[in-house]
Amino acid sequence: MKLGNALAILVDLRYAIQTAIWPTFSATFRKPILLLNPVQLSRIFMAHVWTLFGNPTDENGRDVKNILLSNATGVVLDIGSGHGHTVNYLDHQKVTKYIALEPNTLMHDEIRKRATTVGFTETSGTLQILSYGAEDISLIVSALEKPQSVDTLVSILTLCTIPAPASTTRALVDQVLKPGGQFLFYEHVLSPREDVARWQRFWTPIWRRAFDGCCLDRPTHLWLKEMNVWDSKEFWGKEGEEEENLFWHQVGKLIKAPQAS
């Protein structure tokens, strides 16, 4: 892997720190008890980072998401929705409700604003925002009022951050997704090239601290393939993406078996 490609991540790290360090410091100065709550500190930092990175990241994946998310139907649960960019790609004629799962409550105003702009609102019952992590399965099921009530699970650049991603995703599919429902994902994953993978593993301990737990080195697509709940599986890459990319992406449409419990 060319050294320039391996070190390009430093530019993003610099911009992230420049954007978020002062607002995070100010929040800590006003409320020193935050020093005892590293999770909340990370979320404050990430909320400011995402004001800079959210729209460009969405634009970078626009072509993929236009195709992938056109498949979404019925009740859609968006895991780790960030600023709610997913809602821009949903067909209002096919999607009856958008549920944004986002534990960082500092993101909720942006989700609400973006969803309302395209016609999904809380007052009409077509928008629901849940402040849970993906691992809070029982709370999610309780908020949905019954298990296996979601037609489409969506994960856009999210499985890189959640704790115990393989078991958490399996629990979501088992307990939240309807039999015959679909799981749509677009994720950056561990590269099959060992030279790129080595750099992904090198940068992950640093990157995850700046980007709220985001790991560059998770083989997400591989453990999704291994889950024995799918009736059909489609996986593909991001068209035109260079192999020497620390953010190597995989895309997938997975259908839960009708008899799966």
Secondary structure, 3 states (H helix, E strand, C coil): CCHHHHHCHHHHHHHHHHHHHHHHHHHHHHCHHHHHCHHHHHHHHHHHHHHHHHHHHHHHCHHHHHHHHHHCCEEEEEECCCCCHHHHHCCCCCEEEEEEECCCHHHHHHHHHHHHHCCCCCCCCCEEEECCCCCCHHHHHHHHCCCCCEEEEEEECCCCCCCCHHHHHHHHHHHCEEEEEEEEEEEEECCCCHHHHHHHHHHHHHHHHHCCCCCCCCCHHHHHHHCCCEEEEEEEECCCCCCCCCCEEEEEEEEECCCCC
